[in-house]
Structure formats: structure tokens, C-alpha cells
Amino acid sequence: MSEKLATLSFSDGKPSVDFPVFSGSVGPDVIDVRALYAKTGMFTYDPGFMSTASCRSSITYIDGDEGILQYRGYPIEQLAESCDFLEVAYLILNGELPNPQQKTAFDDIVTKHSMVHEQLSRFYSGFRRDAHPMAVLCGVVGALSAFYHDSINIHDERSREISAFRLIAKLPTITAMTYKYNMGQPFMYPKNKLSYTDNFLYMMFGTPCEEYVPNPVISRAIDRILILHADHEQNASTSTVRLAGSTGANPFACISAGIASLWGPAHGGANEAVLKMLDEIGDVKNIPAFIKRVKDKDGHAMLMGFGHRVYKNYDPRAKIIQRTCHEVLEELDMKDNKLIKLAMALEKIALEDDYFIKRKLYPNVDFYSGIVYKALGIPVSMFTAIFALARTVGWIAQWKELIADTDQKIGRPRQLFTGATRRDLVPMAKRK
Ligand code: SDX
């Protein structure tokens, strides 16, 4: 029972009403307005959820003013430095870091689920070769529920767990198959002796014709990028997964909904949009004119990879990716890469500009990740698909949390109706 109360008073003399205030372990308190309609006949109005907590969660914490991101309490910097992706996936799913035995068992189960039903591969041939990878991912991941009937009973804990393993294990395979189909190359079956990330890179870049030799610097870079993208509390795609999940839809369908939501350029699609923007700017000398267009708000130009609903400070992930980006370019002997120089010049100019300072617009996770992918020869259209691969861990953990939450109800926002009020139908012949 909450001891703190918030009192809502009205200027028209209606009696004031009290609401309980809840405190989390850290972060802003929340006012429990669930009884607002019953007590006042009013709704709250909050498009974009600017001030609304949609759930309780104990997975990820962000302090946007300080630029802090923690998974299950651990700072992202420590996780990115010291863990591999599956270790972080275990943490996000289970709440604690694994001990060596737990890690081995988890790696093993994920590895053993990495192959997809052979018939699933036929889905790809229904798509055009030039289909956007995110379109293919939405379809193929949604279709998983047609293949794995034995793990879609959402009320059975073991079933939920198996779906989680399946999704985390199969997303690299499905994502790589999407790329291979695009390229017109044969699908590569997963190799159990490889790590999660090496296996993904092998399925992307290996061919049956020659031995694929993983490059440890590149594997580490991609693994780190996956860690940085693994979860981010109630962002748009995660909220989509939760909303779909609140109806009792199966986890594969929910994750497919999340993929669709991630695709937008204001969200995960921004990594692709950053590269397009850098291409469009073309040269450092064109930056001032581009910044001017952004500030003029001509309706089209945005500084993609900048700004965030929660971070009003540097996105801590962007800092880590920037470092990783330099490591990769060094390894690939691409230090003088034009794109990185352009991105850094653009960042510097924007960070010193009053427009961006006033609005607290800083680089976000998507600003540098695309440059790493591009340096590795990954086509721009695949960038958001790799984001989806990593975020699957967060989505499935958040979905599991939702299902286990006794406060959870079907998501059903209300509205401020501004349309026509009741009127009588005029027969067609009499309409002007
Ligand atoms: C992700 O939420 C998450 O956690 C998402 C994410 C995750 O891990 O899940 O972190 C991943 O989605 C990162 C964000 C990727 N998107 C982009 O890089 C696209 C560019 N950014 C913007 O579209 C925007 O900043 C958002 C969508 C990210 C945030 O939007 P908000 O919080 O609704 O802010 P806003 O659009 O109302 O902007 C406030 C002001 C406006 O100016 P004014 O009307 O006050 O004059 O800032 C301006 C905006 O026009 N603005 C920008 C800008 N971002 C905001 N102006 C130029 N360039 C930009 N990038």
C-alpha cells in the first residue's frame, strides 16, 4: 500500500481526488491513475507516452539526464567490456549473471536451437530477391508460430522458456538467410562449434566454396554491438511487443510485431537512415548547408542518429560504438574512411550548434553502428535487421515479464474524441 498521495484538484469547484504514488527502486515516482476514470469520469491525455509508465519492469534502467543505462543493475559499459552477448542475454532473461555452469548450459541450449525447420527456408523464395530484409523478417518470424506449435502455450512457463530459446537462437539464422537470399547465395546451416556471433558472421559471409575464418576483432565488435542493442526498457518496439502480448498472442507473433515497429526511421530504422544521410551530404564542406536545412525544418531533413526521447545527454551506447568503430576501421586498415570523418565532423558541428544544444540533441545508438556495419561490407538495408536480432533478447524478456505480471491487462488506451457527434444518415439520393 502506498503512503504517499498525489491530490488532483479542479478549478471548477469539483472535489479534489487523491491517488497513490508508487516508488520504484530508483527513478521517478509514478502516480497510480488507474482509478481516475472511476473517480472523476476523466481520462489522462498523453500522446507518445511522454509522462506515462505503461508497466512495472525490473529489466532495464535508464537515467536519460545522466546518460546512464543499466541491464538488471549492471552498467552497460561494464557489460560491453567484460561479457559476451549470450552472457548478457542470460542476465536480461534471468535477472542474474550466469555462473560458468549456467553459461555453458545456456550457450549449449541456444546453439542447439539455431537450426530452423527446413520448410521455413521455402518461405524465402516467395519474396522478391530485392525485398527489404525487415519485410522478410516480419514475415518469417511471424511464420515461426506455424512451425513451433509445441511452444506457444503462453500459460506454460516451460513453453515460454523454449520459445525464448528458439527466438534467440534462430534470429541469427533467419537474419543471415535473409541476406543470403538477397545476394542470391546458398543458405549456410549454423555450425555448432562456433560462438553465437561467429556463427552469425559465418552464416552471413561464409560460402560452401571456402573455409570461413572469423576475425576476432570484428567478432568482438559485432558481439559488443549486439550487447548494446539487447534491451532499452519501454521503447516503441518493446511497447509494441507488450501490447501484442497483452492480448494473449503467441510470442512469435509478438516479436514479429516488434520487428515491424522497429523498422521505422524514427526508431531502429535510423541506422539505415544515418548512412543514407551521410551519402547525401557527401562531403564535409556540405555539412553547414545540411545543418541549415535541418534547422529550417523544411519538413524533410532531420539529423538522423541524433536525439532521443529519454536521453537528454550523450547516449552511453553511442560512446561505446564510436570506440568500437575506430577499432574496426583500424583492424580493416580503413582509418582514413571518408564516412567516419564525415560523421565525426557532423557530430562536432551539431554538438556546438545552438539548435541542438537547446533541444539537448546528442548522438544516439544508431549514429555510429551503421559505419561499423558498412565497413564490414554489410548492406545498408540489413542494418535494422541486425538491430532486431539483438533486440529479440529484450523483447522476449519483456514479454515474459508481462505474462508473469499480475497487474497486466489487455492494453486498451482511451481517446479524446474530436469527431462528429451523433447525426442522422441522409439517403444516397439526397446527398449533395
Ligand atoms: C532508437 O526509445 C528508445 O529507447 C529507442 C532506442 C532503443 O534502443 O530502443 O534508443 C533506439 O529509436 C534511437 C532513436 C533513433 N532515431 C533517430 O535517430 C531519428 C532522429 N531522431 C528523432 O526523430 C527524435 O529525436 C526521436 C524520435 C528519437 C525522439 O523524438 P521525441 O522525443 O518525440 O522528440 P521530438 O521529436 O518532439 O523533438 C523535440 C525537438 C523538436 O523541435 P521543436 O519542435 O521543439 O522545435 O527536437 C527536434 C524536434 O524537431 N529534433 C530534431 C531531431 N530530433 C528531435 N531536430 C533535428 N534532428 C533531429 N534528429
Residues whose N, C-alpha, C, O or C-beta is under 5 A from the ligand:
A	BS01	SDX	H232 N235 A236 P265 A266 H267 G268 A270 V294 M302 L303 M304 G305 F306 G307 H308 R309 R359 N364 D366
